[in-house]
Amino acid sequence: MTIELTDEQRIKLLNSDDVYSVMQEILLREEKIDQEKEHFWMIGLAQNSRMQYIELVSMGSVKATTVEPMNVFRWAVMKGSVRVIMVHNHPSGELKPSEADKDITDRLIQVGLILNIQVIDHMIISVKSYLSFADIGLLAELEKSTKWVPQFELIERIRKEEKKMREEAVKTEKGKTLQKVAKAGLKKGLSIEMISELTGLTNAEIEKLKEK
């Protein structure tokens, strides 16, 4: 179910306080019986962080709600959202994320990467307060997890990292060689301009070598 937004509500979400002020209003609209169930919402954002939509993805029981990646990202893909924020409520008022909360966040981060949609936060809210995964550093921690990374993607990441390391090693070694050439040129009395032309080093880099 997509929640209709007024023009005033289609604001730029600059921080977790902004998100909570909007979501608290939506939560308080619910019937009392529905407030006692867990809801899972998805907020889609444009490149400029302006809200594009808020969708109620699922509504569960007092303690849990079922979340499927296909349903979570459906509207984000259709609307062309580049970032998303996940929000769910804890009717008990306890804001501490459960292991299930962490696990679904981990999984959805990886699905978002495949779709090129960035998950920028997951917030747990109650009528009175909220907890932001991004604010407490939990989102950054989960982004490093490889639990839900497909095997082929993991292999590709390792290959890219290995290639990057090799390129950096070659670049470092090449830099050392050019510095040796530059130092030799300085000893022979060559001008900085000539050494720069021979090695490709900048005048400032060569000046520093004179000091060593």
N, C-alpha and C positions, 0 to 999 in steps of 0.2 A: 504494500500500500504506500503510495507516494503522498507525502504530506504537502498540502498547498502552502506556499509561502507568499507573504505580502511583499510589496516592494521594499518596505522598511526592513524586513527580515533577510532580504537578499544582500546582506552586508558582507564586507570583507571580514573573514575570521582571522584575527591577528594573533590570538593566543587562546589558551584553554578556558580562560574566564569568559571570553566571547562565546565560545561553543556552549559552555554551561548555561549561560543566561538564556540562550535560545532553547536548549534542550529542557531546561527546567520548566519553561513555559509550556512546552509541548507535553511533558510528563504530567503537569498539573491539570491539563485538559482532560486526561483520561478519567474514565469512571473509576470509582473507588475500588471496585473488584478487579479492574484491569491494572491499577497501580500496584496491586499485590502480586502481579506476575512479572516475570522477566521479559523485557523487550530488547530487541537488537536492532539498532538503527544504523544506516549508512548515510554519511554526508558527502556529497560530491562537490569538488571545488574546481574552478577554472584556473588558468595559469596565473591570474592576478589575485588568487585566493578568495574570489567572490563565490558565495554559495550558489550552486546550480540546482540542487535538490536535496531533500531529506526523505529517505525511504525507510519505512518500518519493514525490515526484512523478515523478522519472525517474532512471534510471541509464544512464550512457553509457560512453564509452571512457576510456582513460587521460588524454586531453587535453580532452574535451568531453562535454556532455550536452545533449540537445534538450529545450527547455522551451516548452510551449504555454500561453498565458494561460488558456485554458479549463480545463486540468487544474490549473493553479496555484491558481485561485480556487474550484474546484468545492466543496471541503470547507468553505472559509471561508463561502461562501454558505449551504450546508446547515446549518452549525453556528451561523450567526448571528454569526460573529466580526467585531469592529469594527476590529481591528488584526492585522497579520500580520508575521512576520519570515521572510525568505528566508535559507536557509543552503545553501551547497554547499562541497564539499571539493576541495582541490587535492592529489592524491596525491603530486605532486613535492615538496610541502612549501613551495613558493614561494607566498607569500600576496599578492603584488602583483596587483591586479585587471586583467584584460585588457580590451581595448576591447569585446570581446563581452560580458564581465561587466557593464560599464558600460551597454552598449546594452540588454541584457535588463532590467536594473534600471530604466532610464529608461522602457522600454515598460510594465513591470508597475506602476510608480508611476501611470501614466496610466490603465491599466485599473482599478486600485484606486480612483482618484478617481471614475470612472464608476459603479462598484459601491458607492461610499461606504464603502470599506474602506481604511484607512490603512496603507501600507507604512512601518513604522517603522525597519526596518534590513535590510541584506543583509550576511551574514557569510560570509567565506571561512575555512574551518578546515582544520587538519591535525591529526595525532595529537598534536603538541606545542604548537601555538599557533593564533592566529586573527587576523583583521583585520576590523574593523567599519566599514562604509561610514558609519554614523552618527557614530561616534567621531572619524573623521578629517575629517569635514565633506563627504565626497563625496556622501552622500545629499541633503543640503541643496542642493548644487550641481546635482544631477540633477533635483531637484524644480522647478528654474527652467527646465529645458529644455522646448522646445516641439516637439522633433523628432517625438514620437509623439502629439502632441495633434491630434485630428481637426479638420479645417478649421472645421466648424460650431462646435465648442467654442472654438476660438481666437477666432473672430469674436465669440462671446458674451462671452468674457472681456474683449475690448477694449471692447465696448459697456458692460459693467458698470463697467470702470475709468473710461471717459469720463463715465458718469453720476455716479460717485462724485466725480470731480474737479469737475464742474459744481456738484454739491450743496455741496461744500466751498467753492467760490468764492462761491456765493450766501450761504452761512452766514457766511463771512468778511466779505463786503460788508455784510450785515445787521448783523453785530456792530459794525462800524465806525460805521454809522449810529446805532445805539443808544447807542454811547459818546459820539457828538457831542451827541445829545439830552440824555444824562445830564450832560455837562459844561456845557451851556447851562443846565440846571436848577440845577446847583450855583452857577453865577454869579449866577442870579436869587435865590438864597437858599432854594430849595426843600429840604425835608427829604429825607434819604436814603430814608426809608420811602416818601415820595410818589414820588420818582424811580424807586424799585424797582417800584412799582405801575404806573407809566407805561411803563417800558421792559422789565420782566421781568428786569432784571439783579439779581444778588444784592447784599445790603448790602456784602459784602466786595469785590465787583468795583467798586462805586461808591466805596468808601473808597480803593481804589487809584488811581482817577481823580483824586481830590482831591490826591494826592501828585504828579501829573504836571504 
